[in-house]
Amino acid sequence: MSQTVDRALSILPLLAQGPADLGQVAERLGVHKSTALRLLRTLHEHGLVYRQEDQRYRLGARLFALAQEAVENLDVREIAHSHLVALNDRCGHTVHLAVYEEQEVLYIDKVESR
């Protein structure tokens, strides 16, 4: 794997924990500030990272849009939705559909209780 790509992608989970300044990003990655800045600028150009007025960085809106597209394109949602509705009708409770991937749970559909 490309070291540059690996470092850039390592920034995303770091910022998922909350906004961070350039020094914090560089320290967590174990790189010089100039390297961290180049990575952050590239991620910013692609909308994956946003620089706030206080000079801290946070996840960008495009990242959320990409995540939403990915979730919407999971075929399992389409297949399972009618079953979620039926289960909701039978039990009267909110029903969730989730996937487990790399030790994380991602909720991909929900039918609210009435």
Secondary structure, 3 states (H helix, E strand, C coil): CCHHHHHHHHHHHHHHCCCECHHHHHHHHCCCHHHHHHHHHHHHHCCCEEECCCCCEEECHHHHHHHHHHHHCCHHHHHHHHHHHHHHHHHCCCEEEEEEECCEEEEEEEECCC
